[in-house]
Amino acid sequence: MTITTDPLHWVKSSYSTDNGGACVEWAPSHASATGVVPVRDSKVPAGPVLSVPVTAFAAFVAGVKNGTV
């Protein structure tokens, strides 16, 4: 899946401050428009971006919230 060249609005995980900022960022507005969640390392914003299907990302978040991931 290809991410568009439009600038993405990145959001840092709310847990980033809990572990010294070593966390991830995601682009929710892109996800709602395309069905793909762009995810990147918040410490390396110019680094690679993972493209995760919305359903897989939602399952991951649910697993983190309920402690199974």
PDB file of N, CA, C and O in Angstrom:
ATOM      1  N   MET A   1       0.856  -1.171   0.000  1.00  0.00           N
ATOM      2  CA  MET A   1       0.000   0.000   0.000  1.00  0.00           C
ATOM      3  C   MET A   1       0.903   1.235   0.000  1.00  0.00           C
ATOM      4  O   MET A   1       1.885   1.284   0.741  1.00  0.00           O
ATOM      5  N   THR A   2       0.588   2.197  -0.798  1.00  0.00           N
ATOM      6  CA  THR A   2       1.370   3.419  -0.908  1.00  0.00           C
ATOM      7  C   THR A   2       0.699   4.546  -0.139  1.00  0.00           C
ATOM      8  O   THR A   2      -0.511   4.748  -0.236  1.00  0.00           O
ATOM      9  N   ILE A   3       1.487   5.261   0.611  1.00  0.00           N
ATOM     10  CA  ILE A   3       0.985   6.437   1.318  1.00  0.00           C
ATOM     11  C   ILE A   3       1.146   7.630   0.393  1.00  0.00           C
ATOM     12  O   ILE A   3       2.162   7.754  -0.292  1.00  0.00           O
ATOM     13  N   THR A   4       0.161   8.502   0.368  1.00  0.00           N
ATOM     14  CA  THR A   4       0.230   9.674  -0.511  1.00  0.00           C
ATOM     15  C   THR A   4       1.377  10.579  -0.102  1.00  0.00           C
ATOM     16  O   THR A   4       1.922  10.458   0.995  1.00  0.00           O
ATOM     17  N   THR A   5       1.735  11.484  -0.993  1.00  0.00           N
ATOM     18  CA  THR A   5       2.802  12.431  -0.688  1.00  0.00           C
ATOM     19  C   THR A   5       2.281  13.662   0.053  1.00  0.00           C
ATOM     20  O   THR A   5       3.057  14.552   0.403  1.00  0.00           O
ATOM     21  N   ASP A   6       0.965  13.713   0.293  1.00  0.00           N
ATOM     22  CA  ASP A   6       0.419  14.823   1.073  1.00  0.00           C
ATOM     23  C   ASP A   6       1.018  14.793   2.471  1.00  0.00           C
ATOM     24  O   ASP A   6       1.248  13.713   3.016  1.00  0.00           O
ATOM     25  N   PRO A   7       1.275  15.953   3.062  1.00  0.00           N
ATOM     26  CA  PRO A   7       1.814  15.964   4.424  1.00  0.00           C
ATOM     27  C   PRO A   7       0.830  15.288   5.388  1.00  0.00           C
ATOM     28  O   PRO A   7      -0.377  15.521   5.333  1.00  0.00           O
ATOM     29  N   LEU A   8       1.367  14.466   6.250  1.00  0.00           N
ATOM     30  CA  LEU A   8       0.540  13.781   7.238  1.00  0.00           C
ATOM     31  C   LEU A   8       0.565  14.557   8.549  1.00  0.00           C
ATOM     32  O   LEU A   8       1.581  15.147   8.916  1.00  0.00           O
ATOM     33  N   HIS A   9      -0.548  14.548   9.239  1.00  0.00           N
ATOM     34  CA  HIS A   9      -0.619  15.150  10.571  1.00  0.00           C
ATOM     35  C   HIS A   9      -0.357  14.038  11.576  1.00  0.00           C
ATOM     36  O   HIS A   9      -1.215  13.190  11.820  1.00  0.00           O
ATOM     37  N   TRP A  10       0.843  14.050  12.157  1.00  0.00           N
ATOM     38  CA  TRP A  10       1.257  12.985  13.068  1.00  0.00           C
ATOM     39  C   TRP A  10       0.815  13.289  14.490  1.00  0.00           C
ATOM     40  O   TRP A  10       0.860  14.434  14.939  1.00  0.00           O
ATOM     41  N   VAL A  11       0.388  12.245  15.189  1.00  0.00           N
ATOM     42  CA  VAL A  11      -0.030  12.343  16.587  1.00  0.00           C
ATOM     43  C   VAL A  11       0.838  11.377  17.379  1.00  0.00           C
ATOM     44  O   VAL A  11       0.948  10.199  17.037  1.00  0.00           O
ATOM     45  N   LYS A  12       1.456  11.889  18.445  1.00  0.00           N
ATOM     46  CA  LYS A  12       2.297  11.047  19.282  1.00  0.00           C
ATOM     47  C   LYS A  12       1.435  10.301  20.285  1.00  0.00           C
ATOM     48  O   LYS A  12       0.448  10.837  20.789  1.00  0.00           O
ATOM     49  N   SER A  13       1.803   9.086  20.568  1.00  0.00           N
ATOM     50  CA  SER A  13       1.094   8.289  21.554  1.00  0.00           C
ATOM     51  C   SER A  13       1.022   9.016  22.882  1.00  0.00           C
ATOM     52  O   SER A  13       1.981   9.670  23.292  1.00  0.00           O
ATOM     53  N   SER A  14      -0.115   8.903  23.556  1.00  0.00           N
ATOM     54  CA  SER A  14      -0.265   9.538  24.873  1.00  0.00           C
ATOM     55  C   SER A  14       0.655   8.898  25.900  1.00  0.00           C
ATOM     56  O   SER A  14       0.878   9.479  26.962  1.00  0.00           O
ATOM     57  N   TYR A  15       1.192   7.727  25.616  1.00  0.00           N
ATOM     58  CA  TYR A  15       2.107   7.044  26.527  1.00  0.00           C
ATOM     59  C   TYR A  15       3.561   7.471  26.321  1.00  0.00           C
ATOM     60  O   TYR A  15       4.435   7.028  27.067  1.00  0.00           O
ATOM     61  N   SER A  16       3.841   8.312  25.337  1.00  0.00           N
ATOM     62  CA  SER A  16       5.215   8.702  25.043  1.00  0.00           C
ATOM     63  C   SER A  16       5.902   9.383  26.220  1.00  0.00           C
ATOM     64  O   SER A  16       7.102   9.199  26.419  1.00  0.00           O
ATOM     65  N   THR A  17       5.178  10.153  26.990  1.00  0.00           N
ATOM     66  CA  THR A  17       5.799  10.836  28.120  1.00  0.00           C
ATOM     67  C   THR A  17       6.097   9.884  29.264  1.00  0.00           C
ATOM     68  O   THR A  17       6.917  10.196  30.128  1.00  0.00           O
ATOM     69  N   ASP A  18       5.438   8.711  29.286  1.00  0.00           N
ATOM     70  CA  ASP A  18       5.655   7.743  30.359  1.00  0.00           C
ATOM     71  C   ASP A  18       6.990   7.033  30.246  1.00  0.00           C
ATOM     72  O   ASP A  18       7.518   6.554  31.249  1.00  0.00           O
ATOM     73  N   ASN A  19       7.544   6.956  29.053  1.00  0.00           N
ATOM     74  CA  ASN A  19       8.793   6.201  28.872  1.00  0.00           C
ATOM     75  C   ASN A  19       9.885   7.052  28.227  1.00  0.00           C
ATOM     76  O   ASN A  19      10.697   6.533  27.461  1.00  0.00           O
ATOM     77  N   GLY A  20       9.916   8.312  28.518  1.00  0.00           N
ATOM     78  CA  GLY A  20      10.966   9.183  28.015  1.00  0.00           C
ATOM     79  C   GLY A  20      10.834   9.568  26.557  1.00  0.00           C
ATOM     80  O   GLY A  20      11.809  10.005  25.946  1.00  0.00           O
ATOM     81  N   GLY A  21       9.660   9.419  25.989  1.00  0.00           N
ATOM     82  CA  GLY A  21       9.437   9.821  24.611  1.00  0.00           C
ATOM     83  C   GLY A  21       9.764   8.761  23.583  1.00  0.00           C
ATOM     84  O   GLY A  21       9.676   9.024  22.383  1.00  0.00           O
ATOM     85  N   ALA A  22      10.139   7.569  24.020  1.00  0.00           N
ATOM     86  CA  ALA A  22      10.477   6.488  23.094  1.00  0.00           C
ATOM     87  C   ALA A  22       9.207   5.745  22.709  1.00  0.00           C
ATOM     88  O   ALA A  22       8.877   4.714  23.295  1.00  0.00           O
ATOM     89  N   CYS A  23       8.514   6.265  21.741  1.00  0.00           N
ATOM     90  CA  CYS A  23       7.226   5.676  21.395  1.00  0.00           C
ATOM     91  C   CYS A  23       6.940   5.835  19.906  1.00  0.00           C
ATOM     92  O   CYS A  23       7.851   6.029  19.102  1.00  0.00           O
ATOM     93  N   VAL A  24       5.677   5.750  19.558  1.00  0.00           N
ATOM     94  CA  VAL A  24       5.271   5.805  18.157  1.00  0.00           C
ATOM     95  C   VAL A  24       4.358   6.990  17.898  1.00  0.00           C
ATOM     96  O   VAL A  24       3.764   7.566  18.809  1.00  0.00           O
ATOM     97  N   GLU A  25       4.268   7.333  16.609  1.00  0.00           N
ATOM     98  CA  GLU A  25       3.323   8.342  16.143  1.00  0.00           C
ATOM     99  C   GLU A  25       2.470   7.689  15.068  1.00  0.00           C
ATOM    100  O   GLU A  25       2.899   6.744  14.406  1.00  0.00           O
ATOM    101  N   TRP A  26       1.273   8.195  14.905  1.00  0.00           N
ATOM    102  CA  TRP A  26       0.384   7.703  13.858  1.00  0.00           C
ATOM    103  C   TRP A  26      -0.352   8.875  13.254  1.00  0.00           C
ATOM    104  O   TRP A  26      -0.395   9.957  13.839  1.00  0.00           O
ATOM    105  N   ALA A  27      -0.932   8.667  12.082  1.00  0.00           N
ATOM    106  CA  ALA A  27      -1.625   9.740  11.363  1.00  0.00           C
ATOM    107  C   ALA A  27      -3.110   9.383  11.237  1.00  0.00           C
ATOM    108  O   ALA A  27      -3.521   8.798  10.235  1.00  0.00           O
ATOM    109  N   PRO A  28      -3.917   9.733  12.247  1.00  0.00           N
ATOM    110  CA  PRO A  28      -5.324   9.322  12.250  1.00  0.00           C
ATOM    111  C   PRO A  28      -6.158   9.896  11.115  1.00  0.00           C
ATOM    112  O   PRO A  28      -7.071   9.222  10.637  1.00  0.00           O
ATOM    113  N   SER A  29      -5.880  11.111  10.668  1.00  0.00           N
ATOM    114  CA  SER A  29      -6.692  11.675   9.585  1.00  0.00           C
ATOM    115  C   SER A  29      -6.467  10.909   8.287  1.00  0.00           C
ATOM    116  O   SER A  29      -7.400  10.739   7.501  1.00  0.00           O
ATOM    117  N   HIS A  30      -5.263  10.454   8.058  1.00  0.00           N
ATOM    118  CA  HIS A  30      -4.978   9.631   6.882  1.00  0.00           C
ATOM    119  C   HIS A  30      -5.701   8.295   7.004  1.00  0.00           C
ATOM    120  O   HIS A  30      -6.229   7.776   6.021  1.00  0.00           O
ATOM    121  N   ALA A  31      -5.723   7.747   8.198  1.00  0.00           N
ATOM    122  CA  ALA A  31      -6.376   6.458   8.426  1.00  0.00           C
ATOM    123  C   ALA A  31      -7.859   6.525   8.107  1.00  0.00           C
ATOM    124  O   ALA A  31      -8.400   5.625   7.464  1.00  0.00           O
ATOM    125  N   SER A  32      -8.514   7.579   8.550  1.00  0.00           N
ATOM    126  CA  SER A  32      -9.949   7.679   8.300  1.00  0.00           C
ATOM    127  C   SER A  32     -10.255   7.909   6.821  1.00  0.00           C
ATOM    128  O   SER A  32     -11.329   7.538   6.347  1.00  0.00           O
ATOM    129  N   ALA A  33      -9.332   8.509   6.099  1.00  0.00           N
ATOM    130  CA  ALA A  33      -9.552   8.789   4.675  1.00  0.00           C
ATOM    131  C   ALA A  33      -9.200   7.602   3.773  1.00  0.00           C
ATOM    132  O   ALA A  33      -9.759   7.475   2.684  1.00  0.00           O
ATOM    133  N   THR A  34      -8.276   6.729   4.212  1.00  0.00           N
ATOM    134  CA  THR A  34      -7.766   5.688   3.318  1.00  0.00           C
ATOM    135  C   THR A  34      -7.940   4.260   3.814  1.00  0.00           C
ATOM    136  O   THR A  34      -7.821   3.314   3.035  1.00  0.00           O
ATOM    137  N   GLY A  35      -8.222   4.094   5.113  1.00  0.00           N
ATOM    138  CA  GLY A  35      -8.310   2.747   5.666  1.00  0.00           C
ATOM    139  C   GLY A  35      -6.961   2.166   6.034  1.00  0.00           C
ATOM    140  O   GLY A  35      -6.860   0.988   6.377  1.00  0.00           O
ATOM    141  N   VAL A  36      -5.921   2.987   5.964  1.00  0.00           N
ATOM    142  CA  VAL A  36      -4.561   2.576   6.316  1.00  0.00           C
ATOM    143  C   VAL A  36      -4.030   3.520   7.386  1.00  0.00           C
ATOM    144  O   VAL A  36      -4.171   4.738   7.279  1.00  0.00           O
ATOM    145  N   VAL A  37      -3.418   2.947   8.419  1.00  0.00           N
ATOM    146  CA  VAL A  37      -2.847   3.747   9.501  1.00  0.00           C
ATOM    147  C   VAL A  37      -1.336   3.849   9.297  1.00  0.00           C
ATOM    148  O   VAL A  37      -0.634   2.844   9.413  1.00  0.00           O
ATOM    149  N   PRO A  38      -0.823   5.039   8.998  1.00  0.00           N
ATOM    150  CA  PRO A  38       0.624   5.222   8.943  1.00  0.00           C
ATOM    151  C   PRO A  38       1.173   5.283  10.377  1.00  0.00           C
ATOM    152  O   PRO A  38       0.636   5.994  11.227  1.00  0.00           O
ATOM    153  N   VAL A  39       2.236   4.536  10.626  1.00  0.00           N
ATOM    154  CA  VAL A  39       2.851   4.476  11.954  1.00  0.00           C
ATOM    155  C   VAL A  39       4.354   4.660  11.779  1.00  0.00           C
ATOM    156  O   VAL A  39       4.956   4.099  10.864  1.00  0.00           O
ATOM    157  N   ARG A  40       4.957   5.459  12.674  1.00  0.00           N
ATOM    158  CA  ARG A  40       6.415   5.653  12.606  1.00  0.00           C
ATOM    159  C   ARG A  40       6.987   5.785  14.005  1.00  0.00           C
ATOM    160  O   ARG A  40       6.255   6.008  14.969  1.00  0.00           O
ATOM    161  N   ASP A  41       8.296   5.646  14.107  1.00  0.00           N
ATOM    162  CA  ASP A  41       9.030   5.814  15.359  1.00  0.00           C
ATOM    163  C   ASP A  41       9.110   7.310  15.654  1.00  0.00           C
ATOM    164  O   ASP A  41       9.594   8.079  14.823  1.00  0.00           O
ATOM    165  N   SER A  42       8.647   7.722  16.814  1.00  0.00           N
ATOM    166  CA  SER A  42       8.639   9.151  17.140  1.00  0.00           C
ATOM    167  C   SER A  42      10.046   9.725  17.293  1.00  0.00           C
ATOM    168  O   SER A  42      10.233  10.937  17.190  1.00  0.00           O
ATOM    169  N   LYS A  43      11.033   8.868  17.536  1.00  0.00           N
ATOM    170  CA  LYS A  43      12.407   9.346  17.672  1.00  0.00           C
ATOM    171  C   LYS A  43      13.088   9.545  16.322  1.00  0.00           C
ATOM    172  O   LYS A  43      14.116  10.219  16.241  1.00  0.00           O
ATOM    173  N   VAL A  44      12.521   8.960  15.252  1.00  0.00           N
ATOM    174  CA  VAL A  44      13.116   9.031  13.916  1.00  0.00           C
ATOM    175  C   VAL A  44      12.027   9.429  12.928  1.00  0.00           C
ATOM    176  O   VAL A  44      11.616   8.608  12.108  1.00  0.00           O
ATOM    177  N   PRO A  45      11.547  10.678  12.987  1.00  0.00           N
ATOM    178  CA  PRO A  45      10.428  11.081  12.134  1.00  0.00           C
ATOM    179  C   PRO A  45      10.719  11.016  10.633  1.00  0.00           C
ATOM    180  O   PRO A  45       9.786  10.938   9.834  1.00  0.00           O
ATOM    181  N   ALA A  46      11.981  11.048  10.237  1.00  0.00           N
ATOM    182  CA  ALA A  46      12.313  10.947   8.817  1.00  0.00           C
ATOM    183  C   ALA A  46      12.545   9.501   8.396  1.00  0.00           C
ATOM    184  O   ALA A  46      12.865   9.231   7.238  1.00  0.00           O
ATOM    185  N   GLY A  47      12.383   8.575   9.334  1.00  0.00           N
ATOM    186  CA  GLY A  47      12.613   7.165   9.051  1.00  0.00           C
ATOM    187  C   GLY A  47      11.440   6.516   8.349  1.00  0.00           C
ATOM    188  O   GLY A  47      10.532   7.201   7.878  1.00  0.00           O
ATOM    189  N   PRO A  48      11.459   5.198   8.279  1.00  0.00           N
ATOM    190  CA  PRO A  48      10.413   4.473   7.558  1.00  0.00           C
ATOM    191  C   PRO A  48       9.049   4.595   8.229  1.00  0.00           C
ATOM    192  O   PRO A  48       8.943   4.828   9.433  1.00  0.00           O
ATOM    193  N   VAL A  49       8.014   4.430   7.417  1.00  0.00           N
ATOM    194  CA  VAL A  49       6.627   4.481   7.889  1.00  0.00           C
ATOM    195  C   VAL A  49       5.991   3.132   7.590  1.00  0.00           C
ATOM    196  O   VAL A  49       6.060   2.640   6.463  1.00  0.00           O
ATOM    197  N   LEU A  50       5.377   2.543   8.593  1.00  0.00           N
ATOM    198  CA  LEU A  50       4.624   1.304   8.391  1.00  0.00           C
ATOM    199  C   LEU A  50       3.206   1.649   7.979  1.00  0.00           C
ATOM    200  O   LEU A  50       2.632   2.615   8.482  1.00  0.00           O
ATOM    201  N   SER A  51       2.643   0.886   7.084  1.00  0.00           N
ATOM    202  CA  SER A  51       1.250   1.053   6.660  1.00  0.00           C
ATOM    203  C   SER A  51       0.467  -0.134   7.206  1.00  0.00           C
ATOM    204  O   SER A  51       0.662  -1.269   6.770  1.00  0.00           O
ATOM    205  N   VAL A  52      -0.417   0.132   8.158  1.00  0.00           N
ATOM    206  CA  VAL A  52      -1.156  -0.926   8.832  1.00  0.00           C
ATOM    207  C   VAL A  52      -2.644  -0.772   8.516  1.00  0.00           C
ATOM    208  O   VAL A  52      -3.183   0.327   8.641  1.00  0.00           O
ATOM    209  N   PRO A  53      -3.316  -1.850   8.110  1.00  0.00           N
ATOM    210  CA  PRO A  53      -4.758  -1.740   7.881  1.00  0.00           C
ATOM    211  C   PRO A  53      -5.481  -1.292   9.159  1.00  0.00           C
ATOM    212  O   PRO A  53      -5.103  -1.684  10.263  1.00  0.00           O
ATOM    213  N   VAL A  54      -6.508  -0.478   8.997  1.00  0.00           N
ATOM    214  CA  VAL A  54      -7.247   0.065  10.146  1.00  0.00           C
ATOM    215  C   VAL A  54      -7.720  -1.052  11.070  1.00  0.00           C
ATOM    216  O   VAL A  54      -7.634  -0.912  12.290  1.00  0.00           O
ATOM    217  N   THR A  55      -8.214  -2.147  10.523  1.00  0.00           N
ATOM    218  CA  THR A  55      -8.729  -3.228  11.365  1.00  0.00           C
ATOM    219  C   THR A  55      -7.629  -3.855  12.221  1.00  0.00           C
ATOM    220  O   THR A  55      -7.858  -4.174  13.387  1.00  0.00           O
ATOM    221  N   ALA A  56      -6.445  -4.032  11.652  1.00  0.00           N
ATOM    222  CA  ALA A  56      -5.326  -4.589  12.406  1.00  0.00           C
ATOM    223  C   ALA A  56      -4.867  -3.615  13.492  1.00  0.00           C
ATOM    224  O   ALA A  56      -4.559  -4.028  14.610  1.00  0.00           O
ATOM    225  N   PHE A  57      -4.821  -2.333  13.166  1.00  0.00           N
ATOM    226  CA  PHE A  57      -4.409  -1.330  14.149  1.00  0.00           C
ATOM    227  C   PHE A  57      -5.414  -1.270  15.297  1.00  0.00           C
ATOM    228  O   PHE A  57      -5.022  -1.178  16.461  1.00  0.00           O
ATOM    229  N   ALA A  58      -6.704  -1.321  14.976  1.00  0.00           N
ATOM    230  CA  ALA A  58      -7.744  -1.295  16.006  1.00  0.00           C
ATOM    231  C   ALA A  58      -7.638  -2.520  16.910  1.00  0.00           C
ATOM    232  O   ALA A  58      -7.806  -2.405  18.124  1.00  0.00           O
ATOM    233  N   ALA A  59      -7.364  -3.684  16.339  1.00  0.00           N
ATOM    234  CA  ALA A  59      -7.200  -4.895  17.140  1.00  0.00           C
ATOM    235  C   ALA A  59      -5.975  -4.788  18.049  1.00  0.00           C
ATOM    236  O   ALA A  59      -6.012  -5.233  19.196  1.00  0.00           O
ATOM    237  N   PHE A  60      -4.894  -4.201  17.539  1.00  0.00           N
ATOM    238  CA  PHE A  60      -3.685  -4.004  18.347  1.00  0.00           C
ATOM    239  C   PHE A  60      -3.971  -3.078  19.530  1.00  0.00           C
ATOM    240  O   PHE A  60      -3.605  -3.382  20.665  1.00  0.00           O
ATOM    241  N   VAL A  61      -4.627  -1.945  19.258  1.00  0.00           N
ATOM    242  CA  VAL A  61      -4.950  -0.981  20.325  1.00  0.00           C
ATOM    243  C   VAL A  61      -5.850  -1.635  21.368  1.00  0.00           C
ATOM    244  O   VAL A  61      -5.640  -1.459  22.568  1.00  0.00           O
ATOM    245  N   ALA A  62      -6.847  -2.385  20.918  1.00  0.00           N
ATOM    246  CA  ALA A  62      -7.743  -3.078  21.860  1.00  0.00           C
ATOM    247  C   ALA A  62      -6.953  -4.075  22.708  1.00  0.00           C
ATOM    248  O   ALA A  62      -7.193  -4.194  23.909  1.00  0.00           O
ATOM    249  N   GLY A  63      -6.029  -4.776  22.099  1.00  0.00           N
ATOM    250  CA  GLY A  63      -5.196  -5.716  22.850  1.00  0.00           C
ATOM    251  C   GLY A  63      -4.315  -5.041  23.888  1.00  0.00           C
ATOM    252  O   GLY A  63      -4.123  -5.565  24.985  1.00  0.00           O
ATOM    253  N   VAL A  64      -3.785  -3.883  23.540  1.00  0.00           N
ATOM    254  CA  VAL A  64      -2.962  -3.132  24.493  1.00  0.00           C
ATOM    255  C   VAL A  64      -3.839  -2.682  25.659  1.00  0.00           C
ATOM    256  O   VAL A  64      -3.443  -2.793  26.819  1.00  0.00           O
ATOM    257  N   LYS A  65      -5.019  -2.178  25.349  1.00  0.00           N
ATOM    258  CA  LYS A  65      -5.922  -1.681  26.396  1.00  0.00           C
ATOM    259  C   LYS A  65      -6.352  -2.787  27.353  1.00  0.00           C
ATOM    260  O   LYS A  65      -6.461  -2.554  28.557  1.00  0.00           O
ATOM    261  N   ASN A  66      -6.598  -3.999  26.827  1.00  0.00           N
ATOM    262  CA  ASN A  66      -7.069  -5.055  27.714  1.00  0.00           C
ATOM    263  C   ASN A  66      -5.954  -5.955  28.218  1.00  0.00           C
ATOM    264  O   ASN A  66      -6.216  -6.942  28.906  1.00  0.00           O
ATOM    265  N   GLY A  67      -4.702  -5.622  27.881  1.00  0.00           N
ATOM    266  CA  GLY A  67      -3.553  -6.318  28.430  1.00  0.00           C
ATOM    267  C   GLY A  67      -3.175  -7.624  27.762  1.00  0.00           C
ATOM    268  O   GLY A  67      -2.406  -8.400  28.330  1.00  0.00           O
ATOM    269  N   THR A  68      -3.691  -7.890  26.572  1.00  0.00           N
ATOM    270  CA  THR A  68      -3.344  -9.140  25.892  1.00  0.00           C
ATOM    271  C   THR A  68      -2.204  -8.973  24.898  1.00  0.00           C
ATOM    272  O   THR A  68      -1.727  -9.962  24.343  1.00  0.00           O
ATOM    273  N   VAL A  69      -1.765  -7.760  24.666  1.00  0.00           N
ATOM    274  CA  VAL A  69      -0.653  -7.510  23.739  1.00  0.00           C
ATOM    275  C   VAL A  69       0.506  -6.954  24.529  1.00  0.00           C
ATOM    276  O   VAL A  69       1.559  -6.666  23.959  1.00  0.00           O
TER     277      VAL A  69
END
